[in-house]
């Protein structure tokens, strides 16, 4: 009975806090944090045992593949800079600094890790 009374009291007094823009932002930020935590935990759990049984040459192959991906991604981003300018709402050109950040930043994060886990 006390739980029902408390829920009725909170439902009446807390409605403005629940529907505020800032509260929704905080809630979605927490979901994002929890999702990233789960993905990185799963990646560590799945690759932890496998990393022990890998030959040394395979680590060299991984570094070579990683460097090749950086070069390919950079070449594509720099080659499509005119198209990116056309797609921008203000037709603002993509600077070399921005293209470099896109090249470097696109190879990290939970999305790429989640795709690699599958």
C-alpha positions in Angstrom: 0.0 0.0 0.0 2.9 2.4 0.8 4.4 1.6 -2.6 1.2 2.5 -4.4 0.9 5.8 -2.4 4.5 6.7 -3.1 4.1 6.0 -6.9 1.0 8.1 -7.0 2.8 10.9 -5.2 5.8 10.7 -7.6 3.6 10.5 -10.7 1.8 13.6 -9.7 4.8 15.7 -8.6 7.6 14.4 -10.9 5.8 14.6 -14.3 7.5 18.0 -15.2 10.9 16.5 -14.4 10.3 13.4 -16.6 9.2 15.3 -19.7 11.9 18.0 -19.6 14.4 18.1 -22.5 17.4 18.0 -20.1 16.1 14.9 -18.3 15.6 13.1 -21.6 19.2 14.1 -22.7 20.6 12.7 -19.4 18.7 9.5 -19.8 19.7 8.9 -23.4 23.3 9.8 -22.5 23.2 7.0 -19.8 21.8 4.5 -22.3 24.7 5.4 -24.7 27.2 4.9 -21.9 25.8 1.6 -20.9 25.7 0.4 -24.5 29.3 1.4 -25.0 30.3 -0.4 -21.8 28.5 -3.6 -22.7 30.1 -3.6 -26.2 33.6 -3.0 -25.0 33.2 -5.6 -22.2 32.0 -8.2 -24.7 34.8 -7.4 -27.1 37.3 -7.9 -24.3 35.7 -11.1 -23.1 35.6 -12.6 -26.6 39.1 -11.6 -27.7 40.9 -12.2 -24.3 41.4 -15.9 -24.7 42.0 -15.7 -28.5 44.9 -13.3 -28.2 47.0 -15.8 -26.3 47.0 -18.3 -29.1 47.9 -15.9 -32.0 51.3 -16.2 -33.7 53.6 -13.2 -33.8 53.4 -12.9 -37.5 49.6 -12.4 -37.2 50.2 -9.3 -35.1 52.4 -7.9 -37.9 49.6 -8.7 -40.4 47.1 -6.8 -38.1 49.3 -3.7 -38.1 49.7 -3.8 -41.9 46.0 -4.2 -42.4 45.3 -1.3 -40.0 47.7 1.0 -41.8 46.2 0.0 -45.2 42.8 0.8 -43.9 43.9 4.3 -42.7 45.4 4.9 -46.2 42.3 3.7 -48.0 40.0 5.7 -45.8 42.1 8.8 -46.2 42.3 8.4 -49.9 38.5 8.0 -50.2 37.8 11.0 -47.9 40.2 13.3 -49.7 39.0 12.1 -53.1 35.4 12.8 -52.2 36.0 16.3 -50.7 34.2 18.0 -53.7 31.2 15.7 -53.2 31.2 16.4 -49.5 31.1 20.1 -50.3 28.1 19.7 -52.5 26.3 17.6 -49.8 26.9 20.3 -47.1 23.9 22.5 -46.6 26.0 25.7 -46.9 28.2 24.3 -49.7 31.1 24.9 -47.3 34.3 23.0 -48.5 35.8 20.4 -46.3 39.3 21.6 -45.2 42.3 19.3 -45.1 42.3 19.4 -41.3 38.6 18.3 -41.2 39.4 15.5 -43.7 42.3 14.4 -41.6 40.2 14.2 -38.5 37.5 12.2 -40.4 40.2 9.8 -41.6 41.6 9.3 -38.1 38.4 9.4 -36.2 36.4 7.0 -38.4 38.5 4.0 -37.4 37.5 4.0 -33.7 34.5 3.6 -31.5 31.9 1.1 -30.5 30.2 0.9 -33.9 33.2 -0.5 -35.6 33.9 -2.8 -32.7 30.3 -4.1 -32.7 30.6 -4.8 -36.4 33.9 -6.7 -35.8 32.3 -8.8 -33.1 29.6 -10.1 -35.5 
